């Protein structure tokens, strides 16, 4: 289980949030919403261990994430607001590179299969620079189709997706939760999942 207790986030002289606590149990997810600048991305970066909170702590299965290192990172799939794709590589090469950075070695066939699931099979061998923004977002999200991570942390995953892409993502999250996974998601839009996706509003 992912749990946060008494989190405070400060940027410059501004406190984005304080006293923030939540828990995400297996089979459940949390949709984080709020205005621009409310601290949604900062919260996700704290949750995955990329930034320390000013106060409070985050635990994974009851242990502070700062003590777990790689053991925690192997459990997490983090997809930030930027797509984090290399323009000079093909979509397939990007999926394989992302998997390698997460400590997994996958075949070209597996990468192609993941891209097919997100609807960009035809662009698999094209350099990412030639893809549309929607295709780039789908390529970045293709890692979800590979499985292996218990916790999905997704920052504005609906950005640039069309209606079919949004539908696919909602179904993917549903399947992940149904299998006992967890999800922490930020979005300005509603996400029509059938699973247990609670809402946390920052700055409310």
C-alpha positions in Angstrom: 0.0 0.0 0.0 1.1 3.6 -0.7 0.5 6.0 2.1 1.3 9.6 2.7 1.2 11.4 6.1 1.3 15.1 6.9 2.9 16.1 3.6 4.0 19.7 3.0 5.3 21.1 -0.2 7.0 24.5 -0.5 8.2 26.1 -3.7 10.2 29.3 -3.2 8.3 31.3 -0.6 4.9 29.6 -1.4 3.4 26.6 0.4 1.5 24.6 -2.2 -0.1 22.2 0.3 0.4 21.1 3.9 -0.9 18.5 6.3 -1.8 16.3 3.3 -2.5 12.6 4.0 -3.9 9.8 1.9 -3.6 6.1 1.3 -4.0 4.0 -1.9 -4.6 0.3 -1.3 -4.3 -2.6 -3.7 -7.2 -2.5 -6.2 -7.8 1.2 -5.7 -6.6 4.5 -7.2 -6.6 8.2 -6.5 -7.4 11.0 -8.9 -5.6 14.2 -7.9 -7.3 17.4 -9.2 -6.7 21.1 -8.7 -6.0 24.4 -10.5 -2.7 25.0 -12.2 0.0 25.6 -9.6 -1.9 23.8 -6.9 0.9 21.2 -6.6 -0.4 18.2 -8.5 2.9 17.4 -10.3 4.9 18.2 -7.1 2.8 15.7 -5.2 3.4 13.0 -7.7 7.2 13.7 -7.7 7.2 13.4 -3.9 5.2 10.1 -4.2 7.7 8.5 -6.5 10.7 9.8 -4.5 11.9 12.3 -7.1 11.5 15.2 -4.6 11.5 15.3 -0.8 8.6 16.9 1.1 9.2 19.8 3.3 7.4 17.9 6.0 5.8 14.5 6.3 6.6 11.2 4.7 5.5 8.6 2.1 5.6 4.9 2.9 5.3 1.8 0.7 4.0 -1.3 2.5 4.6 0.5 5.8 8.3 1.4 5.0 9.5 4.9 4.2 10.2 5.1 0.4 13.5 7.0 1.1 14.9 3.8 2.6 13.8 1.5 -0.2 15.7 2.8 -3.2 15.6 0.5 -6.2 13.2 -1.9 -4.4 10.5 0.8 -4.6 11.4 2.1 -8.0 10.8 -1.4 -9.5 7.3 -1.3 -8.1 6.4 2.0 -9.7 5.7 3.1 -13.3 5.9 6.9 -13.5 4.7 8.7 -16.6 5.3 12.4 -16.2 3.5 15.3 -18.0 6.4 15.6 -20.6 6.5 12.5 -22.8 10.2 11.8 -22.0 10.7 10.4 -25.5 13.9 10.7 -27.6 13.0 12.3 -31.0 15.9 10.5 -32.8 14.7 7.0 -31.7 11.7 5.1 -33.2 8.6 4.5 -31.1 9.7 0.9 -30.6 13.2 1.9 -29.5 11.7 4.4 -27.0 9.5 1.7 -25.4 12.5 -0.6 -25.1 14.7 2.1 -23.7 12.0 3.1 -21.1 11.7 -0.5 -20.0 15.5 -0.8 -19.7 15.6 2.3 -17.5 13.0 0.6 -15.3 15.3 -2.5 -15.0 13.4 -4.6 -17.5 14.7 -6.1 -20.8 12.0 -6.5 -23.4 12.0 -7.8 -27.0 11.2 -5.7 -30.0 8.1 -7.9 -30.5 6.9 -7.0 -27.0 7.5 -3.3 -27.6 5.6 -3.5 -30.9 2.8 -5.3 -29.1 2.5 -2.6 -26.5 2.4 0.1 -29.2 -0.4 -1.9 -30.9 -2.4 -2.0 -27.7 -2.3 1.8 -27.5 -3.2 2.2 -31.2 0.0 3.3 -32.8 1.2 0.1 -34.4 1.6 1.8 -37.8 4.0 4.3 -36.3 6.2 1.8 -34.4 9.2 2.1 -36.7 9.0 5.8 -37.3 11.2 8.3 -35.5 9.3 10.0 -32.7 10.0 13.4 -34.2 7.6 12.6 -37.0 4.7 11.6 -34.8 1.7 13.8 -33.9 1.4 15.0 -30.2 -1.4 12.4 -29.7 0.8 9.6 -31.1 3.7 10.7 -28.9 1.4 10.5 -25.9 0.2 7.1 -26.8 3.8 5.9 -27.3 4.8 7.2 -23.9 1.8 5.4 -22.3 2.6 2.2 -24.1 4.7 1.2 -21.1 1.4 0.6 -19.3 0.7 -2.3 -21.6 3.9 -4.1 -20.5 2.7 -4.7 -17.0 5.1 -5.5 -14.1 4.6 -2.4 -11.9 2.2 -2.5 -9.0 1.8 1.3 -8.8 1.0 3.5 -11.8 1.8 7.2 -11.2 0.5 9.2 -14.2 0.7 13.0 -14.5 -1.9 14.4 -16.9 -2.0 11.2 -19.0 -5.1 12.5 -21.0 -3.1 15.4 -22.5 -3.3 15.3 -26.3 -5.3 12.0 -26.3 -8.4 11.8 -28.5 -11.6 10.1 -27.4 -10.4 6.6 -28.3 -7.2 7.2 -26.4 -9.0 8.3 -23.3 -11.3 5.2 -23.6 -8.3 2.9 -23.8 -6.5 4.5 -20.9 -9.7 4.2 -18.7 -9.9 0.6 -19.6 -6.2 0.0 -18.9 -6.5 1.6 -15.5 -9.6 -0.5 -14.8 -7.8 -3.7 -15.7 -4.8 -2.7 -13.6 -6.9 -2.1 -10.5 -9.0 -5.3 -11.1 -5.7 -7.2 -11.0 -4.8 -5.7 -7.6 -2.7 -2.8 -8.9 -2.8 0.8 -7.7 -2.9 4.1 -9.5 -2.2 7.7 -8.6 -3.3 10.0 -11.4 -3.5 13.8 -12.0 -5.9 15.2 -14.5 -7.9 18.4 -15.3 -10.5 16.1 -16.9 -12.7 13.4 -15.5 -11.6 9.9 -16.1 -14.5 7.5 -16.6 -13.1 4.3 -14.9 -15.3 1.7 -13.4 -12.7 0.9 -10.7 -12.3 2.4 -7.2 -10.8 5.8 -8.1 -11.3 8.3 -5.3 -10.7 12.0 -5.8 -8.3 14.3 -3.9 -8.6 18.0 -4.6 -5.7 20.3 -4.0 -6.2 23.9 -3.1 -9.9 23.3 -2.3 
